[in-house]
Amino acid sequence: MNYDLIIIGSGWAGFNAALKAKDSGLKVAVIENSQIGGTCLNRGCIPTKALIQSAKVYSLAKKSKTFGIEVTNPAINFPEIQSRKDKIIQQLSAGMAFMLKGVDFINAEAKLISANSVKAGGKELSAKFILIACGSTPAELRQIKLDGKKVISSDEILQLRELPKTLLIIGGGVIGCEFAGLFAGLGITVTVIEKMPQLLPGMDKDISRKLEQSFKKKGIKVSTNAEAQPADFNNYDLVLLAVGRAVDTQGLGLESIGVVTEKGKIVVDEYLRTNIPNIYAAGDCTGKLMLAHYAAYQGVIAAENIADSAKPKKCDNQVVPSCIFTDPQAASVGMSEEEAIAKGIEVKLHKFDFMASGMARIMDEADGFIKFISEAKSGVVLGCAILGPSAAELIAIAGLAVSNKLSVSQIRDTIFAHPSLSEGIHEALK
């Protein structure tokens, strides 16, 4: 079978690339060795947030008296929580399959045979272009091995059918913190160990400090500047290894056809081309920002460049929001205060505490803040960090400001609705 484009992987990069390529009139095949939707839909963004929402509802039920509502003895039905999560995945999976109508979907292992051919499902397929979007897997540590029972990854913890009483999480990054908040919200005794000096390494330090305080108030034990020792595992029912993600290119045959990699990551140029001109790569396998929305952006750019290789677009948008679905949520975009200062930029900070927000008080979620970083002389917004209710939604406003180089005065002159969480952005910049 001959195609214009073969895409290996149907995660957020491959899926969005396929839609764009199809709309551009290309004949497309997608090869997927697991479920449609890749990590994001099946083992990442969607299932974790579905479980987090259930934990949130349970927390609200427990404090319903605060809102003048009497709820007697709310209880956790964990199998039902998991069933709801699975149903959401199934519904979204069906929707994605429907959107890919007109694209040949091949559920099989893929192996590169040459620059223009791929073996899948016992057949050899050929194409003018190939896009590799094979994603990533949970990273491991040399001294700590996953056994799928006591020591598990984020993949396995999403499939639990009963809750442990105690949970040790190794890694206080995005994945570790989201699972810490989730399981603590379900009443589990949680301990987080992070080898760096703060939770969420690389995130705004004010967010990290405030989130750690919030975790401790909820009974989560946090140890930073610490290393986990296997000897300690006996003190816990379950150990989650959450130390990031690693590129997953094993068995793809990259070496056999000469695709250049660096520490396992596929090397691409600013147009997402590998060293072989008609082979592109997008998403986690490029080792850039391992975020689903950035993978989607890369996938679309790659597909556009394949469809019109005479006028390639650069994949150079670095204004990428980072969102952590803890309780309270954390989010950031653009430069952090630390990054701006390190670059020698004279900055001005603008901060608003959710304690002063009418809507946050109404929601009983007033723990957190909005912090903008602007260039002192020009007033141009450089970045933003938010900890608090709906931070993942609010950060989009800041992203627009950073992308369009808006000034503090331009946002300040905009009328925001009252009462709303978003007016906190206006208040921060007053």
Residue pairs with C-beta under 8 A, 6 or more apart in sequence:
1 29
1 104
1 123
1 125
1 126
2 27
2 125
2 126
2 127
3 26
3 27
3 28
3 29
3 104
3 125
3 126
3 127
3 128
4 21
4 26
4 27
4 28
4 127
4 128
4 129
4 306
5 21
5 26
5 27
5 28
5 29
5 127
5 128
5 129
5 130
5 131
5 303
5 306
6 28
6 29
6 30
6 31
6 118
6 125
6 127
6 129
6 130
6 131
7 14
7 17
7 18
7 21
7 28
7 29
7 30
7 31
7 130
7 131
7 133
8 14
8 31
8 110
8 118
8 130
8 131
8 132
8 133
8 134
8 252
9 30
9 31
9 32
9 38
9 132
9 133
9 134
9 135
9 283
9 285
10 18
10 30
10 32
10 36
10 37
10 38
10 96
10 100
10 105
10 133
11 37
11 38
11 39
11 40
11 41
11 133
11 135
11 283
11 284
11 292
11 295
12 37
12 38
12 40
12 283
12 292
12 293
12 295
12 296
12 299
13 133
13 135
13 282
13 283
13 284
13 295
13 296
13 298
13 299
13 302
14 30
14 32
14 38
14 131
14 133
14 282
14 283
14 299
15 30
15 36
15 37
15 38
15 96
15 100
15 296
15 299
16 295
16 296
16 299
16 300
16 303
17 131
17 133
17 282
17 299
17 300
17 302
17 303
18 28
18 30
18 100
18 103
18 303
19 99
19 100
20 299
20 300
20 303
20 304
20 307
21 28
21 303
21 306
21 307
22 28
22 100
22 102
22 103
24 303
24 304
24 307
24 308
25 307
26 303
26 306
26 307
28 103
28 104
29 103
29 104
29 105
29 106
29 125
29 127
30 100
30 103
30 104
30 105
30 106
31 106
31 108
31 110
31 118
31 120
31 125
32 38
32 105
32 106
32 107
32 108
33 107
33 108
33 109
33 110
34 42
35 41
35 42
35 93
36 93
36 96
36 97
36 100
36 105
37 46
37 89
37 92
37 93
37 96
38 135
39 135
39 136
39 284
40 46
40 292
40 295
41 89
41 92
41 93
41 96
42 89
42 93
43 154
43 155
43 158
44 154
44 292
45 292
46 88
46 89
46 92
47 85
47 88
47 89
47 158
48 154
48 158
48 178
48 179
48 182
48 325
49 325
50 84
50 85
50 88
50 89
51 81
51 82
51 85
51 158
51 182
52 178
52 181
52 182
52 185
52 325
52 327
54 81
54 84
54 85
54 186
55 181
55 182
55 183
55 185
55 186
55 327
56 185
56 327
58 74
58 76
58 185
58 186
59 185
59 327
61 71
61 74
62 71
62 74
63 364
64 70
64 71
64 74
65 71
66 364
67 364
76 163
76 186
76 187
78 160
78 161
78 162
78 163
78 186
79 161
82 159
82 160
82 161
85 158
97 105
106 120
106 121
106 125
107 121
108 120
108 121
108 122
109 120
109 251
110 118
110 119
110 120
110 134
110 252
111 118
111 119
111 120
111 251
111 252
111 253
112 118
112 130
112 252
112 253
112 254
112 256
112 257
112 259
113 119
113 124
113 253
113 257
114 257
115 130
115 257
115 276
115 278
115 279
116 126
116 127
116 128
116 130
116 278
117 124
117 125
117 126
117 127
118 124
118 125
118 126
118 127
118 130
119 125
128 278
129 278
129 279
129 280
129 306
130 278
130 279
130 280
131 279
131 280
131 281
131 282
131 299
131 302
131 303
131 306
132 249
132 252
132 254
132 259
132 266
132 274
132 279
132 280
132 281
132 282
132 285
133 281
133 282
133 283
133 285
133 295
133 299
134 248
134 249
134 252
134 283
134 285
135 248
135 283
135 284
135 285
136 245
136 246
136 247
136 248
136 284
136 285
136 290
137 155
137 245
137 246
137 248
138 146
138 153
138 154
138 155
138 241
138 242
138 245
138 246
139 243
139 244
139 245
139 246
140 146
140 153
140 241
140 243
140 246
141 170
141 241
141 243
143 230
144 151
144 170
144 228
144 230
144 241
145 151
146 152
146 153
146 156
146 241
148 156
150 233
150 238
150 239
151 233
151 239
151 241
152 238
152 239
152 240
152 241
153 240
153 241
153 242
154 175
154 179
154 240
154 242
157 179
157 238
157 240
163 183
163 186
163 187
163 188
164 188
164 236
164 237
164 238
165 188
165 189
165 237
166 188
166 189
166 190
166 191
166 235
166 236
166 237
166 238
167 179
167 183
167 188
167 189
167 190
167 191
167 236
167 237
167 238
167 239
167 240
168 191
168 193
168 228
168 232
168 233
168 235
168 236
168 238
168 239
168 240
169 176
169 179
169 180
169 190
169 191
169 192
169 193
169 239
169 240
169 242
170 176
170 193
170 228
170 239
170 240
170 241
170 242
170 243
171 192
171 193
171 194
171 241
171 242
171 243
171 244
172 180
172 192
172 193
172 194
172 196
172 198
172 199
172 200
172 201
172 222
172 224
173 194
173 199
173 200
173 201
173 242
173 243
173 244
174 200
174 322
174 324
175 242
175 244
175 245
176 192
176 194
176 240
176 242
176 243
177 192
177 199
177 200
177 211
177 215
177 324
177 326
178 324
178 325
178 326
179 240
179 242
180 190
180 192
180 215
180 220
180 326
181 215
181 218
181 220
181 325
181 326
181 327
183 190
184 190
184 215
184 218
184 219
184 220
185 218
185 327
189 219
190 219
190 220
190 221
191 220
191 221
191 222
191 223
191 236
192 199
192 215
192 220
192 221
192 222
192 223
193 223
193 226
193 227
193 228
194 201
194 222
194 223
194 224
194 225
194 226
195 224
195 225
195 226
195 227
196 224
196 225
197 224
197 225
198 205
198 208
198 209
198 212
198 224
199 208
199 211
199 212
199 215
199 222
199 224
200 207
200 208
200 211
200 324
200 330
203 322
203 324
203 330
203 332
203 336
203 385
204 332
204 336
204 337
204 338
204 371
204 385
205 336
205 337
205 338
206 337
206 369
206 371
206 385
206 387
207 330
207 332
207 385
207 386
207 387
210 367
210 368
210 369
210 387
211 326
211 328
211 330
211 387
212 222
212 224
214 326
214 327
214 328
214 367
215 222
216 222
228 239
233 239
244 290
245 284
245 290
246 264
247 264
247 265
247 266
247 284
247 285
247 287
248 284
248 285
249 261
249 264
249 266
249 285
254 261
254 266
255 261
257 276
258 275
258 276
259 266
259 274
259 275
259 276
259 279
260 266
260 267
260 274
260 275
261 267
262 287
263 287
264 287
265 285
265 286
265 287
266 274
266 281
266 285
266 286
266 287
267 274
267 275
268 274
268 280
268 281
268 286
270 314
270 315
270 316
271 301
271 305
271 312
271 313
271 314
271 315
272 280
272 281
272 282
272 286
272 298
272 301
272 302
272 305
272 315
273 279
273 280
273 305
274 280
274 281
280 302
280 305
280 306
281 302
282 295
282 298
282 299
282 301
282 302
283 295
283 298
283 299
284 290
284 295
286 298
288 294
288 298
289 320
291 320
291 322
293 320
293 321
294 320
297 315
297 317
297 320
298 315
301 313
301 314
301 315
302 315
304 313
305 312
305 313
317 403
319 333
319 334
319 399
319 402
319 403
320 333
321 331
321 332
321 333
321 392
321 395
321 396
321 398
321 399
322 331
322 332
322 333
323 329
323 330
323 331
323 391
323 392
323 395
324 330
324 331
325 392
328 365
328 367
328 368
328 387
328 388
328 389
328 391
329 386
329 387
329 388
329 389
329 390
329 391
329 392
330 385
330 386
330 387
330 391
331 385
331 386
331 391
331 392
331 394
331 395
332 383
332 384
332 385
332 386
332 395
333 383
333 384
333 395
333 398
333 399
333 402
334 373
334 381
334 382
334 383
334 384
334 398
334 399
334 402
335 343
335 345
335 373
335 382
335 383
336 373
336 383
336 385
337 347
337 349
337 371
337 373
337 383
337 385
339 383
340 347
340 373
340 382
340 383
341 347
345 375
345 382
346 375
346 376
346 377
347 373
347 374
347 375
347 376
347 382
348 373
348 374
348 375
348 376
348 379
348 408
349 371
349 372
349 373
350 371
350 372
350 373
350 374
350 408
350 428
350 429
351 369
351 370
351 371
351 372
351 428
352 369
352 370
352 371
352 424
352 425
352 427
352 428
353 368
353 369
354 360
354 365
354 366
354 367
354 368
354 369
354 370
354 388
354 389
354 421
354 424
355 361
355 366
356 427
357 366
357 419
357 421
357 423
357 424
357 427
358 418
358 419
359 419
359 420
359 421
359 423
360 366
360 368
360 388
360 389
360 421
360 424
362 419
363 389
365 388
365 389
366 388
367 387
367 388
368 386
368 387
368 388
368 389
368 391
369 386
369 387
369 388
370 384
370 385
370 386
370 388
370 394
370 424
370 425
370 427
370 428
371 384
371 385
371 386
371 428
372 381
372 383
372 384
372 398
372 408
372 425
372 428
372 429
373 381
373 382
373 383
373 384
373 385
374 380
374 381
374 382
374 407
374 408
375 382
378 407
379 407
379 408
379 409
380 405
380 406
380 407
380 408
381 398
381 401
381 402
381 405
381 406
381 407
381 408
381 411
382 402
383 398
383 402
384 395
384 398
384 401
384 402
386 394
386 395
386 398
388 421
388 424
389 421
390 421
394 421
394 422
394 424
394 425
397 422
397 425
398 425
400 406
401 410
401 411
408 429
411 425
411 426
411 429
412 426
412 429
412 430
414 426
416 422
416 423
416 425
416 426
417 423
